[in-house]
Amino acid sequence: MHPTIFLAAIALTLGGTPPGHAQDFGFQVSNGLTLEQVSVTQNGTISAPSSSGGAGSSAVIAQAGNGNSAVSSVSGSQNAGTLVLQQGNANDAVAVIQNSPGSVIAQAQLGSSNYSLAAIVGGSANGIASAQIGNSLSNSVALVDSVGTKVVYGQAGQSYSGGIVVRNAPPGTVLRLN
């Protein structure tokens, strides 16, 4: 199965938390990642460069609804790909892959007024799968200078926001957040 489609399938099948005043936060890490390599924040942004991708790179954006916007950028990353799926109203998504060959980003948002930012910078063969189901949800996920690292981030409900940045993860690290 193509890595982009596989990550999209993972993103779409993530379980969720019902709406409420607090959201349970699960955090599962494999392969010895240390706290110094992970930073979890409530809000964060990463600027998205725009330039050309490498050979064999692709980007797919599929949207249904009203007022949705998406930006996808692949730069200097051979065989990399992004997939953005949005359904609902007023959703925004940004996907960035820069200098990370063989990396993929899959984002899915169902609902209204959601925002998702995913970035992979440096390293190689990394993956981010992000899914948000609900309204007024926001997330930012970034991988920096990692190799073979996968992050799966899911949120469901209303008015939650969060983010994670992973730097220099050991090869083969897998993080699941929901």
MARBA-3410 file (N, C-alpha, C, O; in Angstrom, 1 decimal):
178
0.9,-1.2,0.0,0.0,0.0,0.0,0.9,1.2,0.0,1.9,1.3,0.7 ~ 0.6,2.2,-0.8,1.3,3.5,-0.9,1.4,4.2,0.4,0.3,4.3,1.1 ~ 2.5,4.7,0.9,2.6,5.3,2.2,1.6,6.4,2.5,1.1,6.5,3.6 ~ 1.3,7.2,1.5,0.4,8.3,1.7,-1.0,7.8,2.0,-1.7,8.3,2.9 ~ -1.4,6.8,1.2,-2.8,6.3,1.4,-2.8,5.6,2.8,-3.8,5.7,3.5
-1.8,4.8,3.1,-1.7,4.1,4.4,-1.9,5.1,5.6,-2.6,4.9,6.5 ~ -1.1,6.2,5.5,-1.2,7.2,6.6,-2.6,7.9,6.6,-3.1,8.2,7.7 ~ -3.2,8.1,5.5,-4.5,8.7,5.5,-5.5,7.7,6.1,-6.4,8.2,6.8 ~ -5.4,6.4,5.8,-6.3,5.5,6.4,-6.1,5.5,7.9,-7.1,5.4,8.6 ~ -4.9,5.5,8.4,-4.7,5.6,9.9,-5.3,6.8,10.4,-6.0,6.8,11.5
-5.1,8.0,9.8,-5.7,9.2,10.3,-7.2,9.2,10.4,-7.8,9.7,11.3 ~ -7.8,8.6,9.4,-9.3,8.6,9.4,-9.9,7.6,10.3,-11.1,7.7,10.7 ~ -9.1,6.6,10.8,-9.6,5.6,11.7,-9.3,5.9,13.2,-9.6,5.0,14.0 ~ -8.7,7.0,13.5,-8.4,7.3,14.9,-9.7,7.5,15.7,-10.7,8.1,15.2 ~ -9.7,7.0,16.9,-10.8,7.2,17.9,-10.8,8.6,18.4,-9.8,9.3,18.3
-11.8,9.0,19.1,-11.9,10.3,19.6,-12.4,10.4,21.0,-12.8,9.3,21.6 ~ -12.5,11.6,21.5,-13.0,11.9,22.8,-14.2,12.7,22.7,-14.2,13.6,21.9 ~ -15.3,12.4,23.5,-16.5,13.2,23.3,-16.3,14.6,23.8,-15.3,14.8,24.6 ~ -17.1,15.6,23.4,-16.9,16.9,23.8,-17.1,17.1,25.4,-17.8,16.3,26.0 ~ -16.4,18.0,25.9,-16.5,18.3,27.4,-15.6,19.4,27.7,-15.1,20.1,26.9
-15.4,19.6,29.0,-14.6,20.7,29.5,-13.1,20.4,29.5,-12.2,21.3,29.4 ~ -12.8,19.1,29.5,-11.3,18.7,29.5,-11.2,17.5,28.5,-12.1,16.7,28.3 ~ -10.0,17.5,27.9,-9.8,16.4,27.0,-8.7,15.5,27.5,-7.6,16.0,27.9 ~ -9.0,14.2,27.6,-8.0,13.2,28.0,-6.9,13.2,26.9,-7.2,13.4,25.7 ~ -5.7,13.1,27.3,-4.5,13.2,26.4,-3.7,11.9,26.6,-3.1,11.7,27.6
-3.7,11.1,25.5,-2.9,9.9,25.5,-1.6,10.1,24.8,-1.6,10.8,23.8 ~ -0.5,9.5,25.3,0.8,9.7,24.7,1.5,8.4,24.8,1.8,7.9,25.9 ~ 1.8,7.8,23.6,2.5,6.6,23.6,3.7,6.7,22.7,3.6,7.2,21.6 ~ 4.9,6.3,23.2,6.1,6.5,22.5,6.9,5.2,22.4,6.9,4.4,23.4 ~ 7.4,4.9,21.3,8.3,3.7,21.2,9.7,4.1,20.8,10.0,5.2,20.4
10.7,3.2,21.1,12.0,3.4,20.7,12.8,4.4,21.4,13.7,5.1,20.8 ~ 12.6,4.6,22.7,13.5,5.4,23.6,13.5,6.9,23.3,14.6,7.5,23.6 ~ 12.5,7.5,22.8,12.5,8.9,22.7,12.6,9.6,24.0,11.9,9.2,25.0 ~ 13.3,10.6,24.2,13.5,11.3,25.5,12.7,12.6,25.5,12.3,13.1,24.5 ~ 12.4,13.1,26.7,11.6,14.3,26.9,12.3,15.5,26.2,11.6,16.4,25.8
13.6,15.5,26.2,14.3,16.6,25.5,14.0,16.7,24.0,14.2,17.7,23.4 ~ 13.6,15.6,23.4,13.3,15.5,22.0,11.9,15.9,21.7,11.6,16.1,20.5 ~ 11.0,15.9,22.7,9.6,16.2,22.4,9.2,17.4,23.2,9.5,17.6,24.4 ~ 8.5,18.3,22.5,7.9,19.5,23.2,6.5,19.6,22.9,6.1,19.7,21.7 ~ 5.6,19.5,23.9,4.2,19.6,23.7,3.7,20.9,24.1,4.0,21.3,25.3
3.0,21.6,23.3,2.5,23.0,23.6,1.0,23.1,23.3,0.4,22.2,22.6 ~ 0.4,24.1,23.8,-1.0,24.4,23.6,-1.2,25.1,22.2,-2.2,24.9,21.6 ~ -0.3,26.0,21.9,-0.4,26.7,20.6,1.0,26.8,20.0,2.0,26.9,20.8 ~ 1.1,26.8,18.7,2.4,26.9,18.1,2.2,27.0,16.6,1.3,26.5,16.1 ~ 3.2,27.7,16.0,3.1,27.8,14.5,4.5,27.6,13.9,5.5,27.8,14.6
4.5,27.2,12.7,5.7,27.0,12.0,5.5,27.6,10.6,4.4,27.3,10.0 ~ 6.4,28.4,10.1,6.1,29.0,8.8,6.3,28.0,7.7,7.1,27.1,7.8 ~ 5.5,28.1,6.7,5.5,27.1,5.6,6.1,27.7,4.4,5.6,28.6,3.8 ~ 7.3,27.2,4.0,8.0,27.7,2.8,7.2,27.2,1.6,6.5,26.2,1.6 ~ 7.4,28.0,0.5,6.8,27.5,-0.7,7.8,27.5,-1.8,8.4,28.5,-2.2
8.0,26.3,-2.4,9.0,26.1,-3.5,8.7,24.7,-4.1,7.6,24.1,-3.8 ~ 9.5,24.3,-5.0,9.3,23.1,-5.8,9.7,21.8,-5.1,10.6,21.9,-4.2 ~ 9.0,20.7,-5.4,9.4,19.5,-4.7,10.5,18.8,-5.5,11.0,19.3,-6.5 ~ 10.9,17.6,-5.0,11.9,16.8,-5.7,11.2,15.8,-6.6,10.0,15.8,-6.7 ~ 12.0,15.0,-7.4,11.5,14.1,-8.3,10.6,13.1,-7.6,11.0,12.6,-6.5
9.5,12.7,-8.2,8.6,11.7,-7.7,7.8,12.2,-6.6,7.0,11.4,-6.0 ~ 7.8,13.5,-6.2,7.0,14.0,-5.1,5.6,14.3,-5.6,5.4,14.6,-6.8 ~ 4.6,14.3,-4.7,3.2,14.6,-5.1,2.5,15.2,-4.0,2.8,15.0,-2.8 ~ 1.4,15.9,-4.3,0.5,16.5,-3.3,-0.9,16.3,-3.8,-1.2,16.5,-5.0 ~ -1.8,15.9,-2.9,-3.2,15.7,-3.2,-4.0,16.5,-2.2,-3.8,16.4,-1.0
-5.0,17.3,-2.7,-5.9,18.1,-1.8,-7.3,17.8,-2.3,-7.7,18.0,-3.4 ~ -8.1,17.2,-1.3,-9.5,16.9,-1.6,-10.4,17.7,-0.6,-10.2,17.5,0.6 ~ -11.3,18.5,-1.0,-12.1,19.3,-0.1,-13.6,19.2,-0.5,-13.9,19.2,-1.7 ~ -14.5,19.2,0.5,-15.9,19.3,0.2,-16.5,20.2,1.3,-16.0,20.2,2.4 ~ -17.4,21.0,0.9,-18.0,22.0,1.9,-17.8,23.4,1.4,-17.6,23.6,0.2
-17.8,24.3,2.3,-17.7,25.7,2.0,-16.6,26.4,2.8,-16.4,26.1,3.9 ~ -15.8,27.3,2.1,-14.9,28.1,2.8,-13.7,27.4,3.3,-13.0,27.9,4.2 ~ -13.3,26.2,2.7,-12.1,25.5,3.2,-10.9,26.0,2.4,-11.0,26.4,1.2 ~ -9.8,25.9,3.0,-8.5,26.3,2.3,-7.4,25.3,2.7,-7.4,24.8,3.9 ~ -6.5,25.0,1.8,-5.4,24.1,2.1,-4.2,24.6,1.3,-4.3,25.0,0.1
-3.0,24.4,1.8,-1.8,24.7,1.2,-0.9,23.5,1.4,-0.8,23.0,2.5 ~ -0.2,23.1,0.3,0.7,21.9,0.4,2.0,22.3,-0.3,2.0,22.8,-1.4 ~ 3.1,22.1,0.4,4.4,22.4,-0.2,5.4,21.3,0.1,5.6,20.9,1.2 ~ 6.1,20.9,-1.0,7.1,19.9,-0.9,8.4,20.5,-1.5,8.3,20.9,-2.7 ~ 9.5,20.6,-0.8,10.7,21.2,-1.3,11.9,20.4,-1.1,12.1,19.9,0.1
12.6,20.1,-2.1,13.9,19.3,-2.0,13.7,18.0,-1.4,14.6,17.5,-0.6 ~ 12.6,17.3,-1.7,12.3,16.0,-1.0,11.9,15.0,-2.1,10.7,14.9,-2.4 ~ 12.8,14.2,-2.6,12.5,13.2,-3.6,11.5,12.2,-3.0,11.7,11.7,-1.9 ~ 10.5,11.7,-3.8,9.6,10.7,-3.4,8.8,11.0,-2.1,8.5,10.1,-1.4 ~ 8.5,12.3,-1.9,7.7,12.7,-0.7,6.3,13.0,-1.2,6.1,13.2,-2.4
5.4,13.0,-0.3,4.0,13.3,-0.7,3.2,13.8,0.5,3.4,13.6,1.6 ~ 2.2,14.6,0.1,1.2,15.1,1.1,-0.2,14.8,0.6,-0.5,14.8,-0.6 ~ -1.1,14.6,1.6,-2.5,14.4,1.3,-3.3,15.2,2.3,-3.1,15.0,3.5 ~ -4.2,16.0,1.8,-5.1,16.8,2.7,-6.5,16.5,2.3,-6.9,16.6,1.1 ~ -7.3,16.0,3.3,-8.8,15.7,3.1,-9.5,16.6,4.0,-9.3,16.5,5.2
-10.5,17.4,3.5,-11.3,18.3,4.4,-12.7,18.2,3.9,-13.1,18.3,2.8 ~ -13.6,18.0,4.9,-15.0,18.1,4.7,-15.7,18.9,5.8,-15.5,18.6,6.9 ~ -16.5,19.8,5.4,-17.2,20.7,6.3,-17.0,22.1,5.9,-17.0,22.4,4.7 ~ -17.0,23.0,6.8,-16.9,24.5,6.5,-15.8,25.2,7.2,-15.5,24.9,8.4 ~ -15.1,26.1,6.5,-14.1,27.0,7.1,-13.0,26.2,7.8,-12.5,26.6,8.8
-12.5,25.1,7.2,-11.4,24.4,7.6,-10.1,24.9,6.9,-10.2,25.2,5.7 ~ -9.0,25.0,7.6,-7.7,25.4,7.0,-6.7,24.3,7.3,-6.6,23.7,8.4 ~ -5.9,24.0,6.3,-4.8,23.0,6.5,-3.5,23.4,5.8,-3.6,24.0,4.7 ~ -2.4,23.2,6.4,-1.1,23.5,5.8,-0.2,22.2,6.0,-0.2,21.7,7.1 ~ 0.4,21.8,4.9,1.3,20.6,5.0,2.6,21.1,4.4,2.6,21.7,3.3
3.7,20.8,5.0,5.1,21.2,4.5,6.0,20.0,4.6,6.1,19.3,5.7 ~ 6.8,19.7,3.6,7.9,18.8,3.7,9.1,19.5,3.0,9.0,19.9,1.9 ~ 10.1,19.6,3.8,11.3,20.3,3.3,12.5,19.5,3.6,12.8,19.2,4.7 ~ 13.3,19.2,2.5,14.5,18.4,2.6,14.4,17.2,3.5,15.2,16.9,4.4 ~ 13.4,16.4,3.1,13.1,15.1,3.8,12.6,14.1,2.8,11.4,13.9,2.7
13.5,13.4,2.1,13.1,12.5,1.0,12.4,11.3,1.6,12.6,10.9,2.7 ~ 11.4,10.9,0.8,10.6,9.7,1.2,9.6,9.9,2.4,9.1,9.0,2.9 ~ 9.4,11.2,2.7,8.5,11.5,3.8,7.1,11.8,3.3,6.9,12.2,2.2 ~ 6.1,11.5,4.2,4.7,11.8,3.8,3.9,12.4,5.0,4.2,12.3,6.1 ~ 2.9,13.2,4.6,2.0,13.9,5.5,0.6,13.6,5.0,0.3,13.7,3.9
-0.3,13.1,6.0,-1.7,12.9,5.6,-2.5,13.6,6.7,-2.3,13.4,7.9 ~ -3.4,14.5,6.3,-4.2,15.3,7.2,-5.7,15.1,6.8,-6.0,15.1,5.6 ~ -6.5,14.9,7.8,-8.0,14.8,7.6,-8.7,15.6,8.6,-8.4,15.6,9.8 ~ -9.6,16.4,8.1,-10.5,17.3,9.0,-11.9,17.2,8.6,-12.3,17.4,7.4 ~ -12.8,16.8,9.6,-14.2,16.7,9.3,-14.9,17.6,10.4,-14.7,17.4,11.6
-15.7,18.5,9.9,-16.3,19.4,10.8,-16.1,20.9,10.3,-16.0,21.1,9.1 ~ -16.2,21.8,11.3,-16.1,23.2,10.9,-15.1,24.0,11.7,-14.9,23.7,12.9 ~ -14.5,25.0,11.1,-13.6,25.9,11.8,-12.4,25.2,12.4,-12.0,25.6,13.5 ~ -11.9,24.2,11.7,-10.7,23.5,12.2,-9.4,24.0,11.5,-9.5,24.5,10.4 ~ -8.3,23.9,12.2,-7.0,24.3,11.7,-6.0,23.2,11.9,-5.9,22.7,13.1
-5.2,22.8,10.9,-4.2,21.8,11.1,-2.9,22.2,10.3,-3.0,22.6,9.2 ~ -1.8,22.1,11.0,-0.5,22.4,10.4,0.4,21.2,10.7,0.5,20.8,11.8 ~ 1.0,20.7,9.6,1.9,19.6,9.7,3.2,19.9,9.0,3.1,20.4,7.8 ~ 4.4,19.7,9.6,5.6,20.0,8.9,6.7,18.9,9.2,6.8,18.4,10.3 ~ 7.4,18.6,8.2,8.6,17.7,8.3,9.7,18.4,7.7,9.7,18.8,6.5
10.8,18.6,8.5,11.9,19.4,8.0,13.2,18.6,8.3,13.5,18.3,9.5 ~ 13.9,18.2,7.3,15.2,17.5,7.5,14.9,16.0,7.7,13.7,15.6,7.9 ~ 15.9,15.2,7.7,15.8,13.8,7.9,15.3,13.1,6.7,15.4,13.6,5.6 ~ 14.7,11.9,6.9,14.2,11.2,5.7,13.2,10.1,6.2,13.2,9.7,7.4 ~ 12.4,9.7,5.3,11.4,8.5,5.5,10.5,8.7,6.8,10.3,7.8,7.5
10.1,10.0,7.0,9.2,10.3,8.1,7.8,10.3,7.7,7.5,10.4,6.5 ~ 6.9,10.3,8.7,5.5,10.4,8.4,4.7,11.0,9.5,5.0,10.9,10.7 ~ 3.7,11.8,9.1,2.7,12.5,10.0,1.3,12.1,9.5,1.0,12.4,8.4 ~ 0.5,11.6,10.4,-0.9,11.4,10.1,-1.7,12.2,11.2,-1.5,12.0,12.4 ~ -2.5,13.1,10.7,-3.3,14.0,11.6,-4.7,14.0,11.3,-5.1,14.1,10.1
-5.6,13.7,12.3,-7.0,13.7,12.1,-7.7,14.5,13.1,-7.4,14.4,14.3 ~ -8.7,15.4,12.7,-9.5,16.1,13.6,-11.0,16.0,13.2,-11.3,16.2,12.0 ~ -11.8,15.6,14.1,-13.2,15.4,13.9,-14.0,16.2,14.9,-13.9,15.9,16.1 ~ -14.7,17.2,14.4,-15.4,18.1,15.3,-15.3,19.5,14.8,-15.2,19.8,13.6 ~ -15.5,20.5,15.8,-15.5,21.9,15.4,-14.5,22.7,16.3,-14.2,22.3,17.4
-13.9,23.7,15.7,-13.0,24.6,16.3,-11.8,23.9,17.0,-11.4,24.2,18.1 ~ -11.3,22.9,16.2,-10.1,22.2,16.7,-8.9,22.7,16.0,-8.9,23.2,14.9 ~ -7.7,22.7,16.7,-6.5,23.2,16.1,-5.3,22.3,16.6,-5.2,21.9,17.7 ~ -4.5,22.0,15.6,-3.2,21.2,16.0,-2.1,21.7,15.1,-2.2,22.1,14.0 ~ -0.9,21.5,15.7,0.4,21.7,15.0,1.3,20.6,15.3,1.5,20.2,16.5
1.8,19.9,14.3,2.7,18.8,14.4,3.9,19.0,13.6,3.8,19.3,12.4 ~ 5.1,18.8,14.1,6.3,19.0,13.4,7.3,17.9,13.7,7.5,17.5,14.9 ~ 8.0,17.4,12.7,9.2,16.5,12.9,10.4,17.2,12.3,10.4,17.7,11.2 ~ 11.5,17.3,13.1,12.7,18.0,12.7,13.9,17.0,12.8,14.1,16.5,13.8 ~ 14.6,16.9,11.7,15.9,16.1,11.6,15.7,14.7,12.2,16.6,14.3,13.0
14.7,14.0,11.9,14.4,12.7,12.4,14.5,11.7,11.2,14.4,12.2,10.0 ~ 14.7,10.4,11.4,14.7,9.4,10.4,13.8,8.3,10.7,13.8,7.7,11.8 ~ 12.9,8.0,9.8,12.0,6.8,10.0,11.0,7.0,11.1,10.6,6.0,11.8 ~ 10.7,8.3,11.5,9.8,8.6,12.6,8.4,8.8,12.1,8.2,9.4,11.1 ~ 7.4,8.2,12.9,6.0,8.4,12.5,5.3,9.0,13.7,5.5,8.6,14.9
4.5,10.0,13.4,3.6,10.6,14.4,2.2,10.5,14.0,1.8,10.9,12.8 ~ 1.3,10.0,14.9,-0.1,9.9,14.6,-0.8,10.8,15.7,-0.7,10.5,16.8 ~ -1.5,11.8,15.2,-2.1,12.8,16.1,-3.6,12.9,15.8,-4.0,13.2,14.7 ~ -4.5,12.6,16.8,-5.9,12.7,16.6,-6.6,13.5,17.7,-6.3,13.4,18.8 ~ -7.6,14.3,17.3,-8.5,15.0,18.2,-9.9,14.9,17.7,-10.2,14.9,16.5
-10.8,14.8,18.7,-12.2,14.9,18.4,-13.0,15.7,19.4,-12.5,15.7,20.6 ~ -14.0,16.3,19.1,-14.8,17.1,20.0,-14.9,18.5,19.5,-15.1,18.8,18.4 ~ -14.8,19.5,20.5,-14.9,20.9,20.1,-14.0,21.7,21.0,-13.8,21.5,22.2 ~ -13.4,22.7,20.3,-12.6,23.8,20.9,-11.3,23.3,21.7,-11.0,23.8,22.7 ~ -10.7,22.3,21.1,-9.4,21.8,21.6,-8.3,22.3,20.8,-8.5,22.5,19.6
-7.1,22.5,21.4,-5.9,22.8,20.6,-4.7,22.2,21.2,-4.7,22.0,22.4 ~ -3.7,21.9,20.4,-2.5,21.3,20.9,-1.5,21.2,19.8,-1.7,21.5,18.7 ~ -0.3,20.8,20.2,0.8,20.7,19.3,1.9,19.9,19.8,2.1,19.7,21.0 ~ 2.8,19.4,18.9,3.9,18.6,19.3,5.0,18.9,18.3,4.8,19.0,17.1 ~ 6.3,19.0,18.8,7.4,19.1,17.9,8.4,18.1,18.4,8.7,17.9,19.6
8.9,17.2,17.4,9.8,16.2,17.8,11.1,16.5,17.0,11.1,16.7,15.8 ~ 12.2,16.5,17.7,13.5,16.7,17.1,14.5,15.6,17.3,14.5,15.0,18.4 ~ 15.2,15.2,16.3,16.3,14.2,16.3,15.8,12.9,17.0,16.5,12.3,17.8 ~ 14.6,12.4,16.6,14.1,11.1,17.2,15.0,10.0,16.7,15.5,10.0,15.5 ~ 15.2,9.0,17.5,15.9,7.8,17.0,15.2,7.1,15.9,14.0,7.2,15.8
15.9,6.5,14.9,15.2,5.9,13.8,14.2,4.8,14.3,14.4,4.1,15.2 ~ 13.0,4.9,13.6,12.0,3.9,13.9,11.0,4.4,15.0,10.2,3.6,15.4 ~ 11.2,5.6,15.6,10.3,6.0,16.6,8.9,6.2,16.1,8.6,6.7,15.0 ~ 7.9,5.8,17.0,6.5,5.9,16.6,5.8,6.6,17.8,5.9,6.2,19.0 ~ 5.1,7.7,17.6,4.3,8.5,18.6,2.9,8.4,18.2,2.5,8.7,17.1
2.0,8.1,19.2,0.6,8.2,19.0,0.0,9.1,20.0,0.1,8.8,21.2 ~ -0.7,10.1,19.6,-1.3,11.1,20.5,-2.8,11.2,20.1,-3.2,11.4,19.0 ~ -3.7,11.1,21.1,-5.1,11.3,20.9,-5.8,11.7,22.2,-7.0,12.0,22.2
END
